[in-house]
């Protein structure tokens, strides 16, 4: 039930039905064409169809655009032609107009909301899939960012997830290499969390705490008295897009890459927590090459044993020990794996872990067909299909996505670093029990309830 004073159940149902229609038209085309191709012999130009779908998703605010981005970075979830174009989906949808902004700000901060600011820019500084950002100035002269959620996003999420389930079902009949139930459940839970700006504010404060000893990573500060469950105010941070640095000197690119590495993996290996949205718009580079880390709606908390499994799998690959690999996958939540399945999953694991398995300075890897990891993913996909498929545990979804997203950043930067030494230095004192205690204390400190669901 919405906590909006103006909540109208009839309006909500109407909005949801309207969105079902628009989303069905967009997504059913994907499923229907794949099934037609499989069972009716109808050939389609997948490249053209992918472009059409990308344009439709880009013009439709809400979670569907974000789902498109997420699916594009899970190599097993979509055919490669669609994944390649879905990767182009950026958080740059046209913003809502000033009349919407006035109404929503009045709902969130009261009829005198404008008096709470020295100035408030009418034009959005950025527009994303679930909300848009306006720059404002407080009465004490502080520049702040106000992220305002689009209307009726809860209905949009439920509508979109229902359609996504249909597409997954159709794709499952077309290709049985990956069982997608857990992927759908995980996407649903994380997207619903992203609507709760009060939770996001806690996440942001927690990240500031976890990265407190990292001088080259900066997290905006939450302005509590200007924030609500659908309005998030934080300090404004200046920085340039990371793609502005792809032609910078190698030393500078390496420094930026190392700062990115610390921003993502200190929280994971020290606290079991990861930023689950490795989108290029979610970090910027400061004048001193430090990183601004942004947008904390999608934060994933992992059981300490899961993080331990990440390290154990790494060690098993170094030792070429299949039994140890199998135990690591079981720790992740894979069930009843055969040795053939373990060997196949290890093809993908060796790709992901490749940069940290060689004690030498090297780039992160290469891009095949425009998508990082695509060639390896297709090989794994084909082998899994031949041996009956595999059920992917839900925790794997955002871990896999974060690894690919961060790897893509390093590829853009063409960074050359001894990743082996960097990684082994980070995990040298790792202890599952210590991580579990540190994680529990941190979650309690910021009032975050997480049962690793």
C-alpha positions as CSV (number, residue, x, y, z in Angstrom):
1,X,0.0,0.0,0.0
2,X,1.3,3.4,-0.9
3,X,2.0,5.9,1.9
4,X,1.1,8.8,-0.5
5,X,-1.6,11.0,1.0
6,X,-3.0,11.4,-2.6
7,X,-3.0,7.6,-3.3
8,X,-5.9,6.6,-5.4
9,X,-6.3,2.8,-5.9
10,X,-8.5,3.2,-9.0
11,X,-5.9,5.5,-10.6
12,X,-3.1,3.1,-9.7
13,X,-5.0,0.2,-11.3
14,X,-5.7,2.3,-14.4
15,X,-2.0,3.3,-14.7
16,X,-0.9,-0.2,-14.2
17,X,-3.3,-1.5,-16.9
18,X,-2.1,1.2,-19.3
19,X,1.5,0.3,-18.7
20,X,0.7,-3.4,-19.2
21,X,-0.5,-2.4,-22.7
22,X,2.6,-0.4,-23.6
23,X,5.0,-2.9,-22.1
24,X,3.3,-5.8,-23.6
25,X,3.6,-4.3,-27.1
26,X,7.3,-3.7,-26.5
27,X,8.4,-6.9,-24.7
28,X,6.0,-9.4,-26.3
29,X,7.7,-8.6,-29.6
30,X,10.9,-10.0,-28.2
31,X,9.4,-13.2,-26.9
32,X,7.1,-13.8,-29.9
33,X,9.8,-13.3,-32.4
34,X,12.2,-15.6,-30.6
35,X,9.5,-18.3,-30.4
36,X,8.5,-17.8,-34.0
37,X,12.1,-18.1,-35.0
38,X,12.5,-21.3,-33.0
39,X,9.3,-23.2,-33.8
40,X,7.9,-21.6,-37.0
41,X,11.1,-21.1,-38.9
42,X,10.4,-17.4,-39.2
43,X,13.7,-15.6,-39.8
44,X,14.0,-12.1,-38.2
45,X,16.7,-9.5,-38.5
46,X,17.8,-9.6,-34.8
47,X,20.0,-6.5,-35.1
48,X,17.1,-4.4,-36.5
49,X,14.7,-5.8,-33.9
50,X,17.1,-5.1,-31.1
51,X,17.4,-1.5,-32.1
52,X,13.7,-1.1,-32.2
53,X,13.3,-2.6,-28.7
54,X,16.1,-0.3,-27.4
55,X,14.4,2.8,-28.8
56,X,11.1,1.7,-27.2
57,X,12.7,1.0,-23.8
58,X,14.7,4.3,-23.9
59,X,11.5,6.3,-24.3
60,X,9.6,4.4,-21.5
61,X,10.4,5.7,-18.0
62,X,10.5,3.2,-15.2
63,X,12.1,-0.1,-14.3
64,X,11.9,-1.6,-17.8
65,X,14.8,0.5,-19.0
66,X,16.8,-0.4,-16.0
67,X,16.0,-4.1,-16.5
68,X,17.3,-3.8,-20.0
69,X,20.6,-2.4,-18.7
70,X,20.8,-5.2,-16.1
71,X,20.0,-8.0,-18.6
72,X,22.6,-6.7,-21.0
73,X,25.3,-7.3,-18.4
74,X,24.2,-10.9,-17.5
75,X,25.6,-12.6,-20.6
76,X,23.4,-15.7,-20.2
77,X,20.1,-13.9,-20.0
78,X,19.5,-12.6,-23.6
79,X,20.6,-13.4,-27.1
80,X,23.8,-11.5,-27.9
81,X,22.2,-9.2,-30.5
82,X,19.8,-7.9,-27.9
83,X,22.4,-7.7,-25.2
84,X,24.7,-5.6,-27.4
85,X,22.0,-3.0,-28.1
86,X,20.5,-3.0,-24.6
87,X,23.9,-2.0,-23.3
88,X,23.4,1.3,-25.1
89,X,20.4,2.0,-22.8
90,X,21.6,4.9,-20.6
91,X,19.9,6.9,-17.9
92,X,19.1,9.7,-20.2
93,X,15.3,9.5,-20.7
94,X,13.6,12.9,-21.2
95,X,12.8,14.5,-17.8
96,X,9.3,15.2,-16.5
97,X,8.3,18.9,-16.8
98,X,8.2,21.7,-14.2
99,X,4.5,21.1,-13.4
100,X,5.3,17.6,-12.3
101,X,8.2,18.8,-10.2
102,X,6.1,21.4,-8.4
103,X,3.3,18.9,-7.6
104,X,5.7,16.3,-6.4
105,X,7.8,18.7,-4.3
106,X,4.7,20.0,-2.7
107,X,3.6,16.5,-1.8
108,X,7.0,15.6,-0.3
109,X,8.0,18.9,1.5
110,X,4.7,20.8,1.8
111,X,3.1,23.8,0.1
112,X,6.0,26.1,1.1
113,X,8.6,23.8,-0.3
114,X,10.3,26.5,-2.3
115,X,11.0,28.5,0.8
116,X,13.3,25.7,2.0
117,X,15.8,26.5,-0.8
118,X,17.8,29.6,-1.8
119,X,17.3,28.4,-5.3
120,X,16.0,25.4,-7.2
121,X,16.7,24.8,-10.9
122,X,13.6,24.1,-12.9
123,X,15.4,22.0,-15.5
124,X,16.6,18.6,-14.5
125,X,20.4,18.1,-14.3
126,X,19.9,14.4,-15.1
127,X,17.0,12.0,-15.8
128,X,17.2,8.3,-15.0
129,X,14.9,5.3,-15.2
130,X,13.1,5.8,-11.8
131,X,13.6,9.5,-11.1
132,X,15.3,12.7,-12.1
133,X,17.8,15.0,-10.4
134,X,17.6,18.8,-9.9
135,X,20.4,21.0,-8.6
136,X,19.4,23.3,-5.8
137,X,21.2,25.6,-3.3
138,X,20.4,25.7,0.5
139,X,20.1,28.9,2.4
140,X,23.6,28.4,3.8
141,X,24.9,28.4,0.2
142,X,25.5,24.6,-0.2
143,X,24.9,23.1,-3.6
144,X,22.8,20.0,-3.4
145,X,21.2,17.3,-5.6
146,X,17.5,16.6,-5.2
147,X,16.5,13.2,-6.7
148,X,12.7,13.1,-7.3
149,X,11.0,9.8,-8.0
150,X,8.6,9.6,-11.0
151,X,4.9,9.1,-10.2
152,X,3.4,5.6,-9.8
153,X,6.7,3.7,-10.0
154,X,5.4,0.9,-7.8
155,X,2.7,0.1,-10.3
156,X,5.3,0.4,-13.1
157,X,7.6,-2.1,-11.5
158,X,4.9,-4.7,-10.9
159,X,3.7,-4.3,-14.5
160,X,7.1,-4.5,-16.0
161,X,8.1,-7.5,-13.8
162,X,5.0,-9.4,-14.9
163,X,5.9,-8.9,-18.5
164,X,9.5,-9.7,-17.9
165,X,8.4,-13.0,-16.4
166,X,6.5,-13.8,-19.6
167,X,9.6,-13.0,-21.7
168,X,11.8,-15.2,-19.5
169,X,9.2,-18.0,-19.8
170,X,9.2,-17.7,-23.6
171,X,13.0,-17.6,-23.7
172,X,13.2,-20.6,-21.4
173,X,11.2,-22.6,-24.0
174,X,13.6,-21.3,-26.7
175,X,16.8,-22.0,-24.8
176,X,17.1,-24.2,-21.7
177,X,20.7,-23.5,-20.8
178,X,19.9,-21.0,-18.0
179,X,16.9,-21.4,-15.6
180,X,15.8,-17.8,-15.0
181,X,13.4,-18.0,-12.0
182,X,15.9,-16.8,-9.5
183,X,17.1,-14.1,-11.8
184,X,13.6,-12.7,-12.0
185,X,13.1,-12.9,-8.2
186,X,16.4,-11.1,-7.6
187,X,15.6,-8.4,-10.1
188,X,12.2,-7.9,-8.5
189,X,13.5,-7.6,-5.0
190,X,16.3,-5.1,-5.9
191,X,14.0,-2.9,-8.1
192,X,11.4,-2.7,-5.3
193,X,14.1,-1.6,-2.9
194,X,15.2,1.1,-5.3
195,X,11.8,2.8,-4.8
196,X,12.5,3.3,-1.1
197,X,14.6,6.5,-0.9
198,X,14.8,6.2,2.9
199,X,16.6,2.9,2.5
200,X,18.8,4.5,-0.1
201,X,19.7,7.3,2.3
202,X,20.8,4.6,4.8
203,X,22.8,2.8,2.1
204,X,24.5,6.0,1.2
205,X,25.5,6.8,4.8
206,X,26.7,3.2,5.2
207,X,28.9,3.5,2.1
208,X,30.4,6.7,3.4
209,X,31.3,4.8,6.6
210,X,32.7,1.8,4.8
211,X,34.9,3.9,2.6
212,X,35.9,6.4,5.3
213,X,39.6,5.3,5.0
214,X,39.6,5.6,1.3
215,X,40.8,9.2,0.5
216,X,40.3,8.7,-3.3
217,X,36.7,7.7,-3.1
218,X,33.9,10.2,-2.2
219,X,30.3,9.6,-1.3
220,X,27.8,12.5,-1.2
221,X,26.3,13.5,2.2
222,X,22.6,13.0,2.8
223,X,20.6,16.1,3.8
224,X,18.0,14.5,6.1
225,X,15.6,17.4,6.6
226,X,15.1,17.7,2.8
227,X,14.7,14.0,2.2
228,X,11.6,11.7,2.2
229,X,10.7,8.2,0.9
230,X,10.5,9.6,-2.6
231,X,12.8,12.6,-2.5
232,X,16.5,12.2,-1.8
233,X,18.7,15.3,-1.1
234,X,22.4,15.1,-0.9
235,X,25.5,17.2,-1.4
236,X,26.4,18.1,-5.0
237,X,29.7,16.6,-6.1
238,X,31.5,17.8,-9.2
239,X,33.2,15.5,-11.6
240,X,33.7,14.4,-15.2
241,X,32.3,11.3,-16.9
242,X,34.8,8.5,-16.9
243,X,34.7,8.2,-20.7
244,X,36.4,11.7,-20.8
245,X,39.6,10.0,-19.7
246,X,39.9,7.1,-22.2
247,X,42.7,9.0,-24.0
248,X,44.4,10.3,-20.9
249,X,48.1,9.3,-20.1
250,X,48.4,5.7,-19.0
251,X,49.5,6.7,-15.5
252,X,46.4,8.8,-15.0
253,X,44.1,6.0,-16.4
254,X,45.7,3.5,-14.1
255,X,45.2,5.8,-11.1
256,X,41.5,6.2,-11.9
257,X,41.1,2.4,-12.4
258,X,42.7,1.7,-9.0
259,X,40.4,4.2,-7.3
260,X,37.4,2.5,-9.0
261,X,38.7,-0.9,-7.8
262,X,38.9,0.3,-4.2
263,X,35.4,1.9,-4.4
264,X,33.8,-1.3,-5.4
265,X,35.8,-4.1,-3.7
266,X,36.6,-2.6,-0.3
267,X,32.9,-2.8,0.7
268,X,32.7,-6.3,-0.8
269,X,35.7,-8.0,0.8
270,X,35.6,-6.1,4.1
271,X,31.8,-5.9,4.6
272,X,30.1,-8.3,2.2
273,X,28.3,-5.5,0.5
274,X,28.3,-4.4,-3.2
275,X,27.0,-1.5,-5.2
276,X,24.8,-3.4,-7.7
277,X,24.5,-0.8,-10.4
278,X,27.8,-0.5,-12.3
279,X,26.4,2.0,-14.7
280,X,28.8,4.6,-16.3
281,X,26.6,7.4,-15.0
282,X,27.0,6.3,-11.4
283,X,30.6,7.5,-10.9
284,X,32.5,10.6,-12.0
285,X,36.1,11.6,-11.8
286,X,37.3,14.6,-9.8
287,X,40.2,16.9,-10.6
288,X,42.6,14.9,-8.5
289,X,41.5,11.6,-10.2
290,X,39.5,10.6,-7.2
291,X,36.1,9.0,-7.7
292,X,32.6,10.2,-6.9
293,X,30.4,7.1,-6.2
294,X,26.7,7.8,-6.8
295,X,23.3,6.3,-6.7
296,X,22.8,3.8,-3.8
297,X,19.4,2.4,-4.6
298,X,20.7,-1.0,-5.7
299,X,23.0,-2.3,-2.9
300,X,23.3,-6.0,-2.4
301,X,24.3,-7.6,0.9
302,X,25.8,-11.1,0.6
303,X,26.2,-13.7,3.3
304,X,29.8,-13.8,4.6
305,X,30.1,-17.5,3.4
306,X,29.2,-16.3,-0.2
307,X,32.1,-13.9,-0.2
308,X,34.2,-16.7,1.2
309,X,33.1,-18.8,-1.7
310,X,34.3,-16.1,-4.2
311,X,37.8,-16.4,-2.7
312,X,37.7,-20.2,-2.5
313,X,36.7,-20.5,-6.2
314,X,39.7,-18.3,-7.0
315,X,42.0,-20.6,-5.1
316,X,40.5,-23.7,-6.7
317,X,41.2,-22.2,-10.2
318,X,44.8,-21.5,-9.2
319,X,45.1,-25.1,-8.0
320,X,43.0,-26.6,-10.8
321,X,41.0,-28.4,-8.1
322,X,37.5,-29.3,-9.4
323,X,36.3,-30.7,-6.1
324,X,37.2,-27.4,-4.4
325,X,35.4,-25.5,-7.2
326,X,32.3,-27.6,-6.7
327,X,32.3,-26.7,-3.0
328,X,32.7,-23.0,-3.8
329,X,29.7,-23.1,-6.2
330,X,27.6,-24.9,-3.6
331,X,28.5,-22.1,-1.2
332,X,27.2,-19.7,-3.8
333,X,23.9,-21.6,-3.9
334,X,24.3,-23.8,-7.0
335,X,22.7,-27.2,-6.3
336,X,23.4,-30.8,-7.3
337,X,26.1,-29.8,-9.8
338,X,27.7,-32.6,-11.9
339,X,31.4,-32.4,-12.6
340,X,30.6,-31.6,-16.2
341,X,28.6,-28.6,-15.0
342,X,31.4,-27.5,-12.7
343,X,33.9,-27.7,-15.6
344,X,31.6,-25.7,-17.8
345,X,31.0,-23.0,-15.1
346,X,34.8,-22.9,-14.6
347,X,35.2,-21.7,-18.2
348,X,33.2,-18.6,-17.2
349,X,35.0,-18.3,-13.9
350,X,38.4,-18.5,-15.5
351,X,37.3,-15.6,-17.7
352,X,36.2,-13.5,-14.8
353,X,39.2,-14.3,-12.6
354,X,41.6,-14.3,-15.5
355,X,43.2,-10.8,-14.8
356,X,44.0,-11.8,-11.1
357,X,45.5,-15.2,-12.0
358,X,48.7,-13.9,-13.6
359,X,51.3,-12.2,-11.5
360,X,52.1,-9.5,-14.1
361,X,51.1,-6.1,-15.3
362,X,48.3,-6.6,-17.9
363,X,45.1,-5.1,-19.3
364,X,41.8,-6.5,-17.9
365,X,41.0,-8.2,-21.2
366,X,39.5,-7.7,-24.7
367,X,36.1,-6.9,-26.0
368,X,34.5,-9.5,-28.4
369,X,31.6,-8.4,-30.6
370,X,31.3,-5.1,-28.7
371,X,30.3,-6.8,-25.4
372,X,32.8,-7.6,-22.7
373,X,32.7,-11.4,-22.1
374,X,30.4,-12.2,-24.9
375,X,32.6,-14.7,-26.7
376,X,33.2,-16.7,-23.5
377,X,29.6,-16.4,-22.4
378,X,28.4,-17.8,-25.8
379,X,30.8,-20.8,-25.4
380,X,29.5,-21.5,-21.8
381,X,25.9,-21.0,-22.9
382,X,26.3,-23.6,-25.7
383,X,27.9,-26.1,-23.4
384,X,25.3,-25.6,-20.7
385,X,22.5,-26.2,-23.2
386,X,24.1,-29.4,-24.3
387,X,24.3,-30.8,-20.7
388,X,20.8,-29.8,-19.6
389,X,21.2,-26.3,-18.3
390,X,21.8,-24.9,-14.8
391,X,19.8,-23.0,-12.2
392,X,21.5,-19.7,-11.4
393,X,21.3,-18.7,-7.7
394,X,20.0,-15.2,-7.1
395,X,23.1,-14.0,-5.4
396,X,25.1,-14.6,-8.5
397,X,23.1,-12.1,-10.6
398,X,24.5,-8.9,-9.2
399,X,27.9,-10.3,-8.4
400,X,28.3,-11.3,-12.0
401,X,26.9,-8.0,-13.2
402,X,29.2,-6.0,-11.0
403,X,32.3,-7.9,-12.1
404,X,31.4,-7.4,-15.8
405,X,30.5,-3.7,-15.2
406,X,33.7,-2.9,-13.5
407,X,35.7,-4.9,-16.0
408,X,34.1,-2.8,-18.8
409,X,35.2,0.3,-17.0
410,X,38.8,-0.9,-17.0
411,X,38.5,-1.8,-20.6
412,X,37.4,1.7,-21.5
413,X,40.3,3.1,-19.5
414,X,42.7,0.6,-21.1
415,X,44.3,0.3,-17.6
416,X,47.4,-1.9,-17.2
417,X,47.9,-3.0,-13.7
418,X,49.2,-6.1,-11.8
419,X,45.7,-7.2,-10.8
420,X,47.0,-10.3,-9.2
421,X,49.0,-8.4,-6.6
422,X,46.1,-5.9,-6.0
423,X,43.6,-8.6,-5.4
424,X,45.8,-10.8,-3.2
425,X,46.8,-7.8,-1.1
426,X,43.1,-7.1,-0.5
427,X,42.1,-10.7,0.5
428,X,45.3,-11.6,2.5
429,X,43.7,-11.2,5.9
430,X,40.2,-12.4,4.9
431,X,38.3,-14.3,7.5
432,X,34.6,-15.3,7.1
433,X,33.8,-15.0,10.8
434,X,35.3,-11.5,11.1
435,X,33.5,-10.4,7.9
436,X,30.2,-11.7,9.3
437,X,30.6,-9.8,12.6
438,X,31.8,-6.6,10.8
439,X,28.8,-6.8,8.4
440,X,26.3,-7.3,11.2
441,X,27.6,-4.4,13.2
442,X,27.6,-2.1,10.2
443,X,24.0,-3.0,9.2
444,X,22.8,-2.5,12.7
445,X,24.7,0.9,13.0
446,X,22.7,2.2,10.0
447,X,19.4,0.5,10.7
448,X,19.4,-1.6,7.6
449,X,17.4,-4.8,7.8
450,X,18.8,-7.4,5.5
451,X,18.3,-11.1,5.7
452,X,20.2,-11.9,2.5
453,X,16.8,-12.5,0.8
